[in-house]
């Protein structure tokens, strides 16, 4: 087994959130519901990255911030309609919120040579 981290984000509608995250290249890996009518729990992935989306009221807090490092921050920005990116000491990035208010800071880190 390969170790990895999967932050859990609280969402009101896991299927709608899955469609929104698809803009950033995430695809659904699996979903779980204990019984019909109970909250849905979904795992989404983009390459080796994983995020869990939970409708359960006790999971996570609204407004959670996740930093997502990508190879091409400009392509990610275009995918979600962002035109203003910030050049920061650690790299280039932007921040957006999903429909449930969870914040994503998406960026490309500077290389060891500062570029």
Secondary structure, DSSP 8 states (H G I E B T S, - for coil): -----EEEEE-S-HHHHHHHHGGGT-EEEEEE-SSTTS--EEEEEETTEEEEEE--TTSS-TT-EEEEE-S-HHHHHHHTT----EEETTEEEEEEE-TTS-EEEEEEE--TT--
